[in-house]
Amino acid sequence: MKTIYLLCLFIALSNTACMHRDTLQGNVFKEGDISLIHKGDTKFHVENILGTPAIKDLLHPNQVQYIEQVKKTDPETAYTRGIIIHYDDALRVKYLKRFGFEQ
């Protein structure tokens, strides 16, 4: 009886090792969210759209980074994209830089 349980456990564990899932890390960007952010928008407005930033730079307190990294089973379709936002002293968007998005 123990052998049957061990065999079932072995089969269950070996099947899960063969399954590959996409891995998502960081923020999730929805289509069109980035286009809603403009120079002069408040930090509150930005965080309502994009959520909490993935990286807050302690050396540059007025800079935040939103990063979305997707690792897929096919390495050629994996991607990293993000947006770096610099705020002025009044916590309004001074400028932003996008990377990894299609042009």
Summary of the structure (lengths in Angstrom):
residues: 103
radius of gyration: 20.7
end to end distance: 61.3
largest distance: 70.2
contacts: 224
relative contact order: 0.19
helix: 30%
strand: 32%
